[in-house]
Amino acid sequence: MTGPESPRGTAEQQRSTSDQPWPVRVVSQKVSAWIGKLGWVWVDGQVAQISRRPGASTVFLTLRDPSADLSLTVTTNRDVLDAGAPELAEGARVVLHAKPEFYAARGTLSLRADEIRQVGLGELLARLEQLKKLLAAEGLFDRSRKRRPPFLPGRIGLITGRASAAERDVLTNARRRWPAVEFRTVNVAVQGPTAVPQMIDALKVLDADPTIDVILIARGGGGVEDLLPFSDEALCRAVFACRTPVVSAIGHETDIPLLDYVADVRASTPTDAAKRIVPDLGEEMRLIRQARQRLDRAVIGFVDREEHRLGGLRSRPVLARPAVMLEQRAVDAAALRDRARRCLDHRLATASGDLRHTLARLRALSPAATLDRGYAIVQRADGHVVRAAADVAKGDSVRVRLAEGELAATVDG
C-alpha cells in the first residue's frame, strides 16, 4: 500500500513491512487522503435519525441504505436543511450532495452535505417502477417458481407489527376457521428505517425452523411512504431466497408493493391471507359429508346394478331351469328316433311289397306253377328235360316230375 507523502519523510513513503510498519496515524492519514480524492458525490438514502440541537447551526442526520443495512452520519447546516427539506422526518427518502470525510482522530467516516432534496412521491414511484422492471428481468416475479402453500399447514410463521390490527385479524380469522392452527409470531417494525433489517432477520429465523410450513408477512393499510419497506430490494431478494412458501398480505386490496410480486401467494388483506392459508373447518366438514353421501350413493348404485345383473343371470333359462336344455335335447332325440323308426318302417314296408311282387313274378315264371296246373316234366336219367319224343328211345328210363312228387317210367314206344 502506498499513499501521499507523510510527515515522517521518505522512509514512510516506502511500503510497510514487518520490520518497518506504519503507525496508526500514518494509516489514518493515508485513508483520509484516499477518501478525499473521491470529491463531491450525490447520495441516495433513507433518513434513520435526525438530531437538531437547539441553538446550534449544525444538524446531524443518520443516512442508511436498507438494502445493505449500512449507515453513515451526515452533517449539514440548518439553513441547508430548511431550504431543501424543511419537513424532513425519520424514514423519509432523500438525495443529498455531500463530500465524504474521514476523521483521522476518531477513525470515522461521515458525509458533509451542502444540498439536501427530499424525494417526492412521483420520483419514489418512478424508482419503484425501475426496480420492479429490474427484479422482473431477473426472474423474481416468475410464476413458474412460485410454490403452493400446503392445504393444512401444521405451523404458520407470522411476521407483523406488535399488537397490530393485522396480527389480530390474521390470528382471529385463522383460528375461527381452524381452531387447532398454530402460529409462531415474530413482531417487527413494519415502518421506518429499522423495518427492512428486522423483517429480513425474522424471515431467516422462520425459514430455518423446520416446523414452519408457510410464512405470512402482514401489515395494515397506509400511505405509499408507509409501505416503502415492503418494496425494498433487499427484502424482495430475501423472500425470493426462502425455501418456505411466503404469503404477502400488505395494506388494502389496492396496495401492491413489490413484495406482492415476489411472494408465492398474494393476499389482498390480512383477513384474506388467513382465508387463503387456513381451510374453513365447517366448509371442509360439509365437503366431507357431501363426499360421503356421494360415496354412499355410488356404492348403493353399484350394489343395485350388480343385484339386477345377478337377477338377470338367475332368470336366464340355463340357470332358472337347468334341465330345459336336457329336456329339449331329449325331445329332439325322441323326434329323431320316431323319424328313424318311421323311415325304417317305410323302408321295410316298401321292401316287403317289392319282395311280394318279385315273389309273385317268380312264382308266375316258376315251372312249379305250371305243374300245379296239371302239367308234368319228363327228365332223362342224366337230368335233361325231354322236350321232344325223339330225345328218348324205346326202353329208356325217364323221371316224370309232378306238382306233388315224381314217377319213374320206361319208354315203351
C-alpha positions in Angstrom: 0.0 0.0 0.0 1.4 3.4 -1.0 0.0 6.8 -0.5 0.8 10.6 -0.4 3.7 11.9 1.5 3.5 11.8 5.2 5.3 14.0 7.8 7.7 11.2 8.5 9.5 11.7 5.2 10.8 9.4 2.6 11.1 6.5 4.9 7.4 6.4 5.3 6.7 6.6 1.6 8.1 3.1 1.2 5.8 0.0 1.5 5.2 -1.1 5.0 6.9 -4.3 6.2 7.1 -6.2 9.4 10.4 -4.5 10.1 9.1 -1.1 9.2 5.3 -0.9 10.0 3.3 2.2 9.6 2.0 3.9 12.7 -1.8 4.2 13.1 -1.7 7.9 12.4 0.0 7.2 9.0 -2.6 4.7 8.1 -5.4 7.1 9.1 -3.8 9.9 7.1 -3.5 7.8 4.0 -7.1 6.6 4.3 -8.2 10.2 4.7 -6.2 11.2 1.6 -7.7 8.4 -0.5 -11.3 9.3 0.6 -10.5 13.0 -0.1 -9.8 12.1 -3.7 -13.5 11.0 -4.1 -14.7 14.6 -4.1 -18.3 15.6 -4.0 -21.0 13.0 -4.8 -24.7 12.6 -4.9 -26.0 10.1 -2.4 -29.4 8.4 -2.1 -30.6 7.0 1.2 -33.2 6.8 3.9 -33.1 9.0 7.0 -32.9 6.9 10.1 -32.4 9.7 12.6 -32.4 13.5 12.8 -30.6 15.4 15.5 -31.4 19.1 15.8 -29.7 20.7 18.8 -31.4 23.9 20.0 -29.4 27.0 19.1 -26.9 25.0 17.1 -26.5 25.7 13.3 -25.3 22.1 12.6 -27.8 19.3 12.0 -26.8 15.7 12.2 -28.5 13.0 10.1 -28.1 9.2 10.1 -28.5 8.1 6.5 -28.9 4.4 5.8 -29.2 2.1 2.9 -31.9 -0.6 3.8 -30.6 -2.9 1.1 -27.1 -3.1 2.5 -28.0 -2.4 6.2 -25.4 0.3 6.2 -25.5 3.7 7.9 -23.5 7.0 7.6 -23.5 10.1 9.6 -24.3 13.3 7.7 -23.6 16.8 8.9 -25.1 19.8 7.3 -26.1 23.4 8.1 -29.6 24.1 9.4 -30.2 26.6 6.6 -29.3 23.9 4.0 -31.8 21.5 5.6 -34.6 24.1 5.9 -34.0 25.2 2.2 -34.2 21.7 0.7 -36.3 19.6 3.1 -37.9 21.7 5.8 -40.3 19.0 6.9 -37.9 16.1 6.8 -38.8 13.3 9.1 -37.3 9.9 10.0 -38.0 7.3 7.4 -38.0 9.8 4.5 -36.1 9.2 1.3 -33.5 11.9 0.4 -31.0 12.7 -2.2 -28.1 14.9 -1.0 -24.9 16.4 -2.4 -22.1 15.6 0.0 -18.4 15.2 0.4 -17.1 12.1 2.2 -14.8 13.0 5.1 -12.7 10.7 7.2 -11.9 11.9 10.7 -8.5 10.5 11.5 -8.6 11.3 15.2 -11.7 9.1 15.6 -11.3 6.8 12.6 -14.9 7.5 11.4 -16.4 8.2 8.0 -19.1 10.8 7.5 -20.7 13.0 4.9 -20.8 16.8 4.8 -23.8 17.9 2.8 -24.3 21.3 1.1 -27.7 20.4 -0.6 -30.5 18.1 0.5 -33.6 17.2 -1.5 -36.4 15.1 -0.2 -37.6 12.6 -2.8 -41.2 13.3 -3.8 -43.9 10.7 -4.3 -43.6 10.8 -8.1 -39.9 10.2 -8.0 -40.4 7.4 -5.5 -42.9 5.7 -7.7 -40.6 6.1 -10.7 -37.8 4.4 -8.8 -40.0 1.7 -7.6 -41.1 1.1 -11.2 -37.5 0.9 -12.3 -36.7 -1.6 -9.5 -39.8 -3.6 -10.5 -38.5 -3.9 -14.1 -35.1 -5.0 -12.8 -36.5 -7.7 -10.5 -38.8 -8.9 -13.2 -36.0 -9.2 -15.6 -34.0 -11.3 -13.1 -37.0 -13.7 -12.8 -38.1 -12.9 -9.2 -41.7 -12.5 -10.4 -41.7 -15.7 -12.5 -44.9 -17.6 -11.9 -43.3 -20.9 -12.6 -41.2 -20.7 -9.5 -44.0 -19.8 -7.2 -44.8 -22.6 -4.7 -48.3 -23.5 -3.4 -48.7 -23.5 0.3 -49.8 -26.7 2.0 -53.5 -27.4 2.2 -53.4 -27.6 6.0 -50.1 -26.1 7.4 -49.0 -27.6 10.7 -47.5 -24.3 11.9 -47.6 -20.8 10.4 -44.8 -18.2 10.8 -46.3 -14.7 11.1 -44.2 -11.6 10.6 -46.1 -8.4 11.6 -46.2 -5.4 13.9 -46.5 -5.8 17.6 -50.2 -5.7 18.8 -51.2 -4.5 15.3 -54.6 -4.8 13.7 -53.1 -7.1 11.0 -51.9 -9.5 13.7 -55.3 -9.5 15.3 -57.1 -10.1 12.0 -54.9 -12.9 11.0 -55.0 -14.8 14.3 -58.7 -14.3 14.9 -59.8 -15.3 11.4 -57.4 -18.2 11.1 -58.4 -19.7 14.5 -62.1 -19.1 13.7 -61.7 -21.1 10.5 -59.4 -23.8 12.0 -59.2 -23.7 15.9 -56.2 -26.1 16.0 -53.9 -23.9 13.8 -50.6 -23.0 15.4 -48.6 -19.7 14.9 -45.1 -18.6 15.6 -45.3 -14.9 15.6 -42.3 -12.6 15.2 -43.1 -9.0 15.9 -41.0 -6.5 13.9 -41.1 -2.8 12.9 -43.2 -2.5 9.7 -42.4 1.1 9.1 -39.3 3.3 9.4 -35.6 2.7 8.9 -35.4 -0.5 11.0 -38.3 -2.3 9.3 -36.4 -3.9 6.5 -33.5 -5.4 8.5 -35.9 -6.7 11.2 -38.1 -8.4 8.6 -35.1 -9.9 6.9 -33.9 -11.3 10.2 -37.4 -12.7 11.0 -37.5 -14.3 7.6 -34.2 -16.1 8.2 -35.3 -17.3 11.6 -38.7 -18.7 10.4 -37.2 -20.2 7.2 -34.7 -22.1 9.3 -37.5 -23.5 11.5 -38.4 -27.0 10.2 -41.8 -26.8 11.9 -42.9 -23.8 9.8 -44.9 -24.8 6.7 -45.7 -21.3 5.4 -44.6 -17.8 6.3 -47.0 -14.8 6.3 -45.9 -11.2 6.2 -48.8 -9.0 7.2 -49.4 -5.2 7.6 -52.4 -3.0 7.7 -53.1 -0.1 5.4 -51.0 3.0 5.0 -49.7 5.6 2.5 -47.1 4.9 -0.2 -44.3 6.1 2.0 -45.5 3.9 4.9 -45.4 0.8 2.7 -42.0 1.5 1.2 -40.2 -1.1 3.3 -42.2 -3.8 1.5 -40.9 -2.7 -1.8 -37.3 -2.7 -0.7 -34.9 -4.7 -2.9 -33.2 -6.5 0.0 -36.5 -7.7 1.4 -37.7 -8.9 -2.0 -34.5 -10.9 -2.6 -34.7 -12.3 0.9 -38.2 -13.6 0.2 -37.1 -15.0 -3.1 -34.4 -16.9 -1.4 -36.7 -18.5 1.2 -37.2 -22.2 0.9 -40.6 -22.0 2.8 -43.6 -20.6 0.8 -44.2 -17.0 1.6 -47.6 -15.2 1.6 -47.8 -11.4 1.3 -50.7 -9.5 2.9 -49.8 -5.9 2.8 -52.3 -3.0 3.2 -55.6 -2.9 1.5 -56.6 -4.5 -1.8 -55.4 -1.6 -3.9 -51.9 -1.6 -2.3 -49.5 -3.6 -4.3 -45.9 -3.3 -3.1 -43.1 -5.2 -4.9 -43.2 -7.9 -2.2 -46.6 -9.0 -3.6 -45.0 -9.8 -6.9 -42.1 -11.8 -5.3 -44.2 -13.8 -2.7 -45.6 -17.2 -3.7 -49.2 -16.0 -2.8 -50.5 -12.5 -2.7 -53.4 -11.8 -0.4 -55.4 -8.5 -0.7 -55.7 -8.0 3.1 -54.5 -9.8 6.3 -58.0 -11.3 6.6 -57.9 -12.6 3.1 -54.5 -14.2 3.9 -56.0 -16.1 6.8 -58.6 -17.4 4.5 -56.1 -18.4 1.9 -53.6 -20.4 4.1 -56.1 -22.0 6.5 -59.1 -24.0 5.3 -62.5 -23.5 6.9 -63.3 -26.4 9.3 -67.1 -26.0 8.7 -66.7 -25.9 5.0 -64.3 -28.9 5.0 -66.8 -30.9 7.2 -69.6 -30.0 4.7 -67.4 -31.2 1.8 -66.6 -34.4 3.7 -70.3 -35.0 4.3 -71.1 -34.4 0.7 -68.2 -36.7 -0.4 -69.5 -39.4 2.0 -73.0 -39.0 0.6 -71.7 -39.3 -3.0 -69.7 -42.4 -1.9 -72.8 -43.9 -0.3 -74.8 -43.3 -3.4 -72.1 -44.7 -5.6 -71.8 -47.8 -3.5 -75.6 -48.3 -3.3 -75.9 -47.8 -7.0 -73.1 -50.2 -7.7 -74.7 -52.9 -5.4 -78.2 -52.3 -7.1 -76.7 -52.7 -10.5 -74.9 -55.9 -9.5 -78.1 -57.2 -7.9 -80.0 -56.5 -11.1 -77.3 -58.1 -13.2 -77.3 -61.2 -10.9 -81.1 -61.3 -11.1 -80.9 -61.2 -14.9 -78.4 -64.0 -14.9 -80.5 -66.1 -12.5 -83.6 -65.5 -14.6 -82.0 -67.0 -17.7 -83.3 -70.5 -18.6 -79.9 -72.1 -18.3 -79.8 -71.1 -14.6 -83.5 -70.9 -13.7 -84.3 -74.4 -15.3 -81.0 -76.2 -16.0 -83.0 -79.3 -17.2 -84.6 -77.3 -20.0 -81.6 -77.9 -22.3 -81.7 -81.7 -21.5 -85.4 -81.8 -22.0 -85.1 -80.0 -25.3 -82.4 -82.4 -26.4 -84.5 -85.3 -25.2 -87.4 -84.1 -27.3 -85.1 -83.7 -30.2 -83.7 -87.2 -29.7 -87.2 -88.7 -29.4 -88.3 -86.9 -32.6 -85.2 -88.2 -34.4 -85.9 -91.7 -33.0 -89.5 -91.5 -34.2 -88.4 -90.3 -37.5 -85.8 -93.0 -37.9 -88.5 -95.6 -36.9 -90.9 -94.3 -39.4 -88.3 -94.2 -42.1 -87.2 -97.8 -41.3 -90.8 -99.0 -41.2 -91.4 -97.3 -44.5 -88.3 -98.8 -46.0 -89.3 -102.3 -44.7 -92.8 -101.9 -45.9 -91.6 -100.9 -49.3 -89.0 -103.7 -49.4 -91.7 -106.2 -48.3 -94.0 -105.0 -51.1 -91.2 -105.3 -53.6 -90.4 -108.7 -52.3 -94.0 -109.9 -52.7 -94.2 -108.5 -56.2 -90.9 -110.2 -57.1 -92.1 -113.5 -55.5 -95.3 -113.3 -57.5 -93.5 -112.8 -60.7 -91.1 -115.6 -59.7 -94.0 -117.9 -59.0 -95.6 -116.9 -62.2 -92.5 -117.8 -64.1 -91.6 -120.9 -62.0 -92.3 -124.4 -63.5 -93.9 -125.4 -60.3 -96.8 -123.1 -61.2 -97.2 -125.0 -64.5 -97.1 -128.3 -62.6 -99.8 -127.0 -60.4 -102.0 -126.6 -63.4 -101.7 -130.4 -64.2 -98.6 -130.5 -66.3 -95.5 -132.7 -65.7 -91.8 -132.5 -66.5 -90.1 -135.5 -68.0 -86.4 -135.8 -67.5 -83.9 -138.4 -68.7 -81.7 -140.3 -66.4 -79.0 -137.6 -66.9 -81.4 -134.9 -65.8 -82.0 -133.3 -69.2 -85.6 -132.3 -69.8 -87.3 -134.2 -72.6 -88.7 -131.7 -74.9 -89.4 -134.0 -77.9 -90.1 -137.7 -78.3 -87.0 -138.1 -80.4 -85.0 -137.2 -77.3 -85.6 -140.7 -75.9 -85.6 -144.2 -77.2 -87.7 -147.2 -76.6 -86.7 -148.8 -73.3 -85.1 -145.6 -71.8 -85.8 -144.9 -68.3 -87.3 -141.4 -67.5 -88.4 -139.5 -64.5 -91.8 -137.8 -64.5 -92.0 -134.8 -62.2 -95.4 -133.9 -61.0 -96.8 -131.0 -58.9 -96.6 -133.3 -55.9 -93.9 -135.9 -56.2 -92.4 -137.7 -59.2 -92.7 -141.0 -61.1 -90.2 -143.5 -62.6 -91.2 -144.7 -66.1 -89.8 -146.6 -69.0 -90.4 -145.6 -72.6 -92.4 -148.3 -74.4 -92.6 -146.7 -77.7 
